């Protein structure tokens, strides 16, 4: 029997009898070919539950919650502030950052940002799918797209680790780790004025991730991976 794990946005509790939506019902019954009486798993920010299929009628799956398996996560807060990039690369970055434990995504517009908008619905779907696949319970939050100056104002007191190609620092030292915001610039990097504004903030720590110039999505995944490893190692 295949292992199926789905995000369910409504409240979950033992003995709940309800239906999956049309898309999830199709996935379970047609794609995964599960049958009545078989077990699958549902999760949301409240935890994870075991569910049993009662009935599949007119393409809709009716289920009952059997028991609670996990409570809500209490993981370290790792945020990723990034500038929008081309769709396929953005989707890949969001997917992998979710798998690596990012808890909040903050899209920002800078002077050199080429892509000036995001598809919030599409990104949210990728976050859900990546959370289902990676056994996460709490979905990362997706903030609205904001300008660089607004980002500086809103997050000036947050610990920011800034991927800076021009920095001489190549070591990450995490003291106050919660929350930590990873900041990655656009494809053409931050302007000199933006970089200066960042480095003037007291809680910003620049780091040179690699001697080579990395693509935005590569830099984001690399730095989030390093930070996740550092936090787990402490």
C-alpha positions in Angstrom: 0.0 0.0 0.0 1.5 3.4 -0.9 2.4 6.0 1.7 0.1 9.0 1.1 0.5 12.2 3.1 -1.7 15.3 2.4 -2.1 18.8 3.7 -5.7 19.4 5.1 -6.4 23.1 5.8 -9.5 22.5 8.1 -9.4 21.4 11.7 -8.5 17.8 12.3 -9.5 15.6 15.3 -10.1 12.0 16.2 -13.4 10.6 14.7 -13.8 13.5 12.3 -15.8 12.2 9.3 -15.2 14.5 6.2 -14.4 14.6 2.5 -11.2 15.4 0.6 -11.6 18.1 -2.1 -11.9 17.1 -5.7 -8.1 17.4 -6.5 -7.0 15.4 -3.5 -9.7 12.8 -4.1 -8.5 12.4 -7.7 -4.9 12.0 -6.5 -5.8 9.3 -3.9 -8.3 7.3 -6.0 -7.0 7.7 -9.5 -3.3 8.4 -9.3 -2.4 6.4 -6.2 -5.2 3.9 -6.8 -6.1 3.5 -3.1 -9.2 1.6 -2.1 -11.9 1.9 0.5 -10.7 0.8 3.9 -7.1 1.8 3.2 -5.0 4.2 5.4 -3.5 7.6 4.5 -2.2 10.6 6.5 -3.4 14.2 6.9 -1.5 17.1 8.5 -1.8 20.8 9.2 -0.2 23.2 11.6 -1.9 21.4 14.5 -0.2 18.0 13.8 -0.5 14.8 11.8 -3.3 12.2 11.9 -4.0 8.8 10.5 -7.1 8.6 8.3 -9.0 5.7 6.8 -11.0 5.8 3.6 -14.7 5.1 4.3 -16.0 5.5 0.8 -15.2 6.7 -2.7 -18.3 8.0 -4.3 -18.6 10.1 -7.5 -14.9 10.7 -7.4 -14.9 12.1 -3.9 -13.1 10.4 -1.0 -14.9 10.3 2.4 -12.6 9.6 5.3 -12.5 9.2 9.1 -9.7 10.3 11.4 -8.4 7.3 13.4 -5.7 8.7 15.7 -3.3 11.6 16.1 0.3 10.7 15.4 2.3 13.9 15.9 1.8 17.3 17.5 2.7 20.6 16.0 6.4 21.3 15.3 8.5 23.7 17.4 11.5 24.1 15.0 14.0 26.9 14.8 12.8 29.9 12.8 14.8 30.2 9.5 13.5 32.8 7.1 14.5 33.3 3.5 14.4 36.8 2.0 14.8 36.7 -1.8 14.1 38.6 -5.0 11.8 37.0 -7.6 13.5 35.2 -10.4 12.4 33.3 -13.4 9.6 30.8 -12.7 11.3 27.4 -13.0 14.3 28.5 -10.9 12.0 30.2 -8.3 9.8 27.0 -8.0 13.0 24.9 -7.5 14.3 27.3 -4.8 11.0 27.4 -2.9 10.7 23.6 -3.0 14.2 22.9 -1.8 14.2 25.7 0.9 10.9 24.2 2.2 12.5 20.8 2.4 15.5 22.2 4.3 13.4 23.8 7.0 12.7 27.5 6.0 9.7 28.7 8.0 9.0 32.0 6.3 9.6 33.3 2.7 10.0 37.1 2.2 10.0 38.2 -1.4 11.5 41.7 -2.0 12.0 44.1 -4.9 15.5 45.7 -5.3 17.0 48.1 -7.8 18.2 45.3 -10.0 15.3 42.8 -9.6 14.3 41.7 -13.1 11.1 39.8 -12.3 8.8 42.3 -10.6 5.9 40.0 -9.4 5.2 36.6 -8.0 2.4 34.1 -8.4 1.5 33.7 -4.7 -1.0 30.9 -5.4 1.5 28.9 -7.4 4.2 29.3 -4.7 1.8 28.3 -2.0 1.0 25.1 -3.9 4.7 24.3 -4.1 5.2 24.9 -0.4 2.3 22.5 0.4 3.7 19.8 -2.0 7.2 20.1 -0.6 5.9 20.0 3.0 3.9 16.8 2.1 6.9 15.2 0.6 9.5 16.1 3.3 7.3 15.1 6.3 6.9 18.6 7.6 3.9 19.5 9.7 3.9 23.3 9.9 3.7 25.1 6.5 6.2 27.9 5.9 4.6 31.3 5.7 4.7 33.3 2.5 4.8 37.1 3.0 3.6 39.6 0.5 6.1 41.2 -2.0 7.7 44.3 -0.5 10.2 46.9 -1.6 13.8 46.7 -0.3 13.4 49.9 1.9 10.3 48.4 3.5 12.2 45.2 4.2 14.9 47.1 6.0 12.4 48.9 8.1 10.4 45.8 9.0 13.3 43.5 9.7 16.0 45.8 11.0 16.0 44.2 14.4 16.1 40.6 13.1 19.4 38.7 12.8 20.2 38.7 9.0 22.8 36.5 7.3 23.5 38.3 4.0 25.0 36.3 1.1 27.6 38.9 0.0 30.0 38.2 -2.9 32.2 41.1 -1.9 32.6 40.1 1.8 35.9 38.7 3.0 34.1 36.6 5.7 33.6 33.0 4.9 32.5 31.6 8.3 29.1 31.4 9.8 28.9 32.0 13.6 25.4 31.6 15.0 24.8 33.0 18.5 21.2 34.2 18.7 19.6 31.8 16.2 15.9 32.4 16.5 14.8 33.8 14.1 17.5 33.9 11.5 16.8 35.6 8.2 18.9 34.5 5.1 19.1 37.3 2.6 20.0 36.6 -1.1 20.3 39.3 -3.7 19.0 39.5 -7.3 20.7 38.1 -10.4 22.6 41.4 -10.8 23.4 41.6 -7.0 22.4 44.4 -4.8 23.4 48.0 -5.8 26.2 49.6 -3.9 23.6 51.9 -2.1 21.5 48.9 -1.1 24.6 46.9 0.1 25.7 49.9 2.2 22.3 50.2 3.8 22.4 46.5 4.7 25.8 46.7 6.2 24.8 49.7 8.4 22.3 47.5 10.2 23.7 46.2 13.5 22.3 42.7 13.1 23.5 42.0 9.6 26.3 39.4 9.1 27.7 39.3 5.6 29.2 36.0 4.3 30.9 35.0 1.1 29.3 31.6 0.3 31.6 30.6 -2.6 34.5 32.0 -4.5 32.4 31.6 -7.7 29.4 33.7 -8.6 26.3 31.7 -7.8 22.8 31.9 -9.3 20.2 33.3 -6.9 18.6 29.9 -6.3 21.9 28.1 -5.8 23.0 30.8 -3.3 19.8 30.5 -1.4 19.8 26.7 -1.2 23.5 26.7 -0.3 23.2 29.2 2.6 20.0 27.7 4.0 21.7 24.3 4.0 24.8 25.6 5.8 22.6 27.4 8.5 20.4 24.3 9.0 23.4 22.2 9.5 24.9 24.7 12.0 21.7 24.8 14.0 21.4 21.1 14.1 25.0 20.7 15.2 24.7 23.0 18.2 
